[in-house]
């Protein structure tokens, strides 16, 4: 990638993080944003050249990749002129959290030799702005790509390889399927968190609020999200969200009817327990569950480094790591996650062979 050039349009937190990640991989990065933001990005060393909005055409000239990182409501407006002015073989992508409308606009304005691939990195922070950019933001995050029909596989592979080099887990999805999944696992929970919080607020009682700490507070954490952010998401994914709400409403009605049926409730809890176990505890976004091993470790300096180095020097990639329990003066349990069962079993065998107590958890 060292001879590649990329232009990032909108150097905020996501755009700035892309800039930093791209530069770490040797890509020459141009940033397009306001003069103040460009100055900050230059001082952070995450761009090679900065351009104001009116110099957009100059910024994309000769670029291999163009990333549109502006707000969701703005992305669709940027696509037609970019497809018109970009050079041959340029790959244009975006970071919008809904894909159907964006990909429809791109299809309507597609041009031979210039390629648009929708993108959605499922990573972020509560803090915004380029000063909060993080070049490691995409590590172990699901990054969905939605190529337009007819996009050469080689083009999709090129963009996928670039993003995977940042540590992202690439998923190729149809834009409509992406939006249906997002409606169920992201947009519906957001609306339910708002509804639950407002349900308690409607009681207008400090007794309710004081007892809402713990589980209720954890469950409704995302209710504090800004409507300014969610306005465009809801607007651009209204039909799938309504479908998800209708489906959930039916489930709620079944629960209401079955609240006196112990067998129904037991089965509901049992099903939920089994399903919850399949949801990854680690990573970000739609990820395939990892295969874990648990290692009993002693409380001594350098123990964590010793274990990870042994695995590294055996050419095995650890995808996730967590200290599960710690007993001062005795040690604890270390969880290591792997993409492949073969890697987990091999790591367990290696560590067992040098005296560690290891169990494999699938």
C-alpha positions in Angstrom: 0.0 0.0 0.0 3.0 2.3 0.2 2.4 3.8 -3.3 -1.3 4.2 -2.7 -3.1 7.5 -2.2 -6.3 8.0 -0.2 -8.6 11.0 0.3 -10.7 11.2 3.4 -13.6 13.6 3.1 -14.7 14.8 6.6 -11.9 14.5 9.1 -13.9 14.1 12.3 -13.5 11.2 14.8 -14.2 8.4 12.3 -12.5 10.2 9.3 -9.5 11.1 11.5 -9.2 7.6 12.7 -9.2 6.4 9.1 -6.5 8.9 8.3 -4.3 7.7 11.1 -4.8 4.0 10.3 -4.1 4.6 6.6 -0.9 6.5 7.3 0.3 3.8 9.6 0.1 1.4 6.5 2.1 3.7 4.3 -0.8 5.2 2.4 -0.4 8.9 1.4 -3.4 10.6 3.0 -5.2 13.8 1.9 -7.8 15.2 4.2 -10.8 17.4 3.3 -12.4 19.5 6.0 -12.7 22.9 7.5 -9.4 24.9 7.9 -9.5 24.6 11.7 -9.9 20.8 11.5 -7.2 20.4 8.8 -4.8 22.4 11.0 -5.6 20.0 13.9 -5.1 16.9 11.7 -1.8 18.2 10.5 -0.6 18.9 14.0 -1.6 15.3 14.9 0.4 14.0 12.0 -2.5 12.0 10.5 -2.6 13.6 7.1 0.0 14.3 4.5 -1.9 17.2 2.9 -5.1 19.1 3.8 -7.7 20.7 1.6 -10.6 23.0 2.3 -14.1 22.0 1.1 -13.9 24.1 -2.1 -10.8 22.2 -3.1 -12.5 18.8 -3.2 -11.7 18.1 -6.8 -8.0 18.8 -6.3 -8.1 16.5 -3.2 -9.4 13.5 -5.0 -7.2 13.9 -8.1 -5.0 10.8 -8.4 -6.4 9.1 -5.4 -6.9 5.3 -5.4 -9.4 5.4 -2.5 -11.9 8.1 -1.5 -13.6 7.7 1.9 -16.7 9.9 2.5 -16.9 10.4 6.3 -19.4 13.2 6.5 -22.7 13.0 8.4 -25.3 10.5 7.1 -27.6 13.1 5.6 -24.6 14.6 3.7 -23.2 11.4 2.2 -25.8 11.0 -0.5 -25.2 14.5 -1.8 -21.5 14.0 -2.2 -21.7 10.7 -4.2 -22.9 12.0 -7.6 -20.2 14.7 -8.0 -17.5 12.4 -6.8 -18.4 9.7 -9.2 -18.4 12.3 -12.0 -15.0 13.8 -11.3 -13.0 10.9 -9.9 -10.3 9.4 -12.1 -10.5 5.9 -13.6 -10.1 2.9 -11.2 -10.8 5.1 -8.1 -12.7 3.2 -5.4 -15.2 5.4 -3.5 -16.7 4.3 -0.2 -18.4 5.8 2.8 -18.9 5.1 6.5 -22.7 5.7 6.8 -24.6 3.5 9.2 -27.5 2.8 6.8 -26.7 1.5 3.3 -29.8 1.1 1.1 -30.4 4.7 0.2 -26.7 5.5 -0.2 -26.2 2.5 -2.6 -29.3 3.5 -4.6 -27.9 6.9 -5.2 -24.6 5.4 -6.2 -26.3 3.0 -8.6 -28.2 5.9 -10.3 -25.0 7.8 -10.9 -22.5 5.0 -11.5 -19.8 5.6 -14.1 -17.7 3.0 -15.9 -14.3 2.6 -14.5 -15.1 4.3 -11.1 -16.3 2.1 -8.3 -18.5 2.7 -5.3 -18.6 0.3 -2.4 -20.8 1.1 0.5 -19.1 0.8 3.9 -20.1 0.7 7.6 -17.4 0.4 10.2 -19.1 -0.7 13.4 -16.9 1.2 15.7 -17.0 4.6 17.3 -16.7 6.6 20.5 -19.0 8.9 22.4 -16.6 11.8 21.9 -16.5 13.5 18.5 -13.9 15.5 16.6 -10.6 14.9 15.1 -8.8 15.3 18.4 -10.5 12.0 19.5 -9.3 10.1 16.4 -7.7 6.7 17.1 -5.8 4.8 14.4 -6.6 1.5 16.3 -10.4 2.2 16.3 -11.1 -0.4 13.7 -9.2 -3.2 15.3 -11.5 -6.2 15.9 -14.5 -4.2 14.6 -16.9 -5.6 12.1 -16.6 -3.5 8.9 -19.5 -4.2 6.5 -19.0 -3.6 2.8 -21.9 -3.4 0.3 -20.6 -3.5 -3.3 -22.9 -2.4 -6.1 -24.0 -5.1 -8.5 -21.3 -5.6 -11.2 -18.4 -4.5 -9.0 -15.4 -6.6 -10.0 -14.3 -8.9 -7.2 -10.8 -7.7 -7.5 -11.9 -4.2 -6.6 -13.8 -5.4 -3.5 -10.8 -7.5 -2.5 -8.5 -4.5 -2.8 -10.6 -2.4 -0.4 -11.2 -5.4 1.9 -7.5 -6.0 2.1 -6.8 -2.4 3.0 -9.4 -2.4 5.8 -8.4 -5.8 7.1 -4.8 -4.5 7.4 -6.2 -2.1 10.0 -7.5 -5.1 12.0 -11.1 -4.9 10.8 -13.3 -8.0 10.3 -14.8 -7.6 6.9 -18.3 -8.7 6.0 -19.8 -8.4 2.5 -23.6 -7.9 2.7 -26.4 -6.8 0.4 -27.3 -3.2 1.5 -31.0 -4.1 2.2 -29.9 -7.1 4.4 -27.5 -4.8 6.2 -30.3 -2.4 7.0 -32.7 -5.1 8.2 -30.0 -6.5 10.5 -29.1 -3.0 11.8 -32.8 -2.3 12.4 -33.1 -5.4 14.7 -29.8 -5.3 16.5 -29.0 -1.6 16.7 -32.0 0.7 15.9 -34.7 -1.3 17.7 -32.6 -1.5 21.0 -32.0 2.2 20.8 -35.7 3.0 20.5 -36.6 0.5 23.3 -34.0 2.0 25.6 -35.6 5.4 25.0 -39.1 3.9 25.6 -38.1 2.1 28.8 -36.4 5.2 30.2 -39.4 7.4 29.4 -41.7 4.8 30.9 -40.0 5.2 34.2 -39.8 9.0 33.7 -43.6 8.9 33.3 -44.0 7.7 36.8 -42.6 11.0 38.0 -41.3 9.5 41.2 -37.9 9.6 42.8 -38.6 6.2 44.3 -38.7 4.6 40.8 -35.6 6.5 39.8 -33.6 5.5 42.9 -34.4 1.8 42.4 -33.6 2.0 38.6 -29.8 1.8 39.4 -28.0 -1.4 38.4 -29.7 -3.6 35.7 -32.2 -1.0 34.5 -29.5 1.6 34.2 -27.2 -0.7 32.3 -30.0 -1.8 30.0 -30.9 1.8 29.1 -27.4 3.2 28.9 -27.8 4.0 25.2 -31.0 6.1 25.9 -28.7 9.1 26.4 -27.6 9.0 22.8 -28.2 12.3 20.8 -31.3 12.5 18.7 -29.3 14.7 16.2 -27.3 11.5 15.5 -30.3 9.2 15.3 -32.6 11.5 13.3 -30.9 10.6 10.0 -30.5 6.9 10.9 -34.3 6.6 11.5 -35.2 8.7 8.5 -33.0 6.6 6.1 -34.1 3.2 7.6 -37.7 3.8 8.5 -39.3 0.7 6.8 -37.0 -1.9 8.3 -37.3 -0.2 11.7 -41.1 -0.3 11.6 -40.9 -4.0 10.6 -38.7 -4.7 13.6 -41.0 -2.8 15.9 -44.0 -4.7 14.6 -42.2 -8.0 15.1 -41.2 -7.0 18.6 -44.7 -5.8 19.4 -46.0 -9.3 18.4 -43.5 -10.9 20.8 -44.6 -8.5 23.5 -48.2 -9.5 23.0 -47.3 -13.2 23.2 -45.5 -12.5 26.5 -48.5 -10.7 27.8 -50.8 -13.6 26.9 -48.3 -16.1 28.4 -47.4 -14.4 31.6 -49.4 -17.0 33.6 -48.0 -19.9 31.7 -45.0 -21.3 33.6 -44.0 -23.6 30.8 -44.1 -20.7 28.3 -42.0 -18.5 30.6 -39.5 -21.3 31.3 -39.0 -21.9 27.6 -38.6 -18.2 26.9 -35.9 -17.8 29.6 -34.2 -21.0 28.4 -34.2 -19.9 24.7 -32.9 -16.4 25.7 -30.1 -18.0 27.8 -28.9 -20.2 24.9 -29.1 -17.3 22.4 -27.2 -14.9 24.7 -24.4 -17.4 25.0 -23.8 -17.2 21.2 -23.4 -13.4 21.2 -19.7 -12.4 21.3 -18.6 -10.7 24.5 -15.7 -9.2 22.7 -15.0 -7.2 19.6 -17.4 -4.7 18.0 -20.3 -5.3 15.6 -21.5 -8.5 13.9 -18.8 -11.0 14.6 -18.4 -14.7 14.5 -17.9 -16.1 18.0 -14.3 -16.8 19.0 -13.0 -20.0 20.4 -11.7 -19.4 24.0 -9.0 -21.0 26.1 -8.7 -20.3 29.8 -5.3 -20.4 31.4 -4.5 -20.5 35.1 -1.7 -18.0 35.7 0.5 -17.3 38.7 0.9 -13.9 40.2 4.4 -13.0 39.1 6.0 -10.2 36.9 6.0 -10.8 33.2 3.5 -13.7 33.3 1.1 -12.2 30.7 3.9 -11.3 28.4 5.4 -14.8 28.7 2.2 -16.5 27.6 1.4 -14.2 24.7 5.0 -14.3 23.4 5.0 -18.1 23.5 1.8 -18.1 21.3 3.2 -15.4 19.1 6.4 -17.2 18.4 4.4 -20.2 17.4 2.8 -18.1 14.6 -0.7 -18.1 16.2 -2.8 -14.9 16.2 -4.6 -14.1 19.4 -7.9 -12.2 18.5 -8.9 -11.2 22.1 -7.5 -11.3 25.6 -9.1 -10.8 29.0 -8.1 -11.2 32.6 -11.2 -13.1 34.0 -10.3 -13.3 37.7 -7.3 -12.2 39.8 -6.3 -13.4 43.3 -3.6 -11.2 44.8 -0.6 -13.3 45.7 -2.0 -16.4 44.0 -2.8 -15.5 40.4 -5.9 -15.8 38.3 -7.5 -16.9 35.0 -6.6 -15.5 31.6 -9.0 -15.8 28.7 -7.5 -15.9 25.2 -9.8 -15.8 22.1 -9.0 -17.3 18.7 -10.8 -17.1 15.3 -10.2 -20.8 14.6 -10.7 -23.8 16.8 -7.4 -25.3 15.4 -5.5 -22.3 16.8 -7.2 -22.6 20.2 -6.4 -26.3 20.5 -2.8 -25.8 19.4 -2.3 -23.0 21.9 -3.8 -25.1 24.6 -1.4 -28.0 23.7 1.6 -25.7 23.7 0.8 -24.1 27.1 -0.1 -27.4 28.7 3.2 -28.8 27.5 5.1 -26.2 29.5 3.2 -26.7 32.7 0.1 -24.4 32.4 -3.4 -25.6 33.4 -5.5 -24.9 30.3 -9.2 -25.5 29.4 -10.8 -25.0 26.0 -14.2 -23.2 26.0 -16.3 -23.3 22.8 
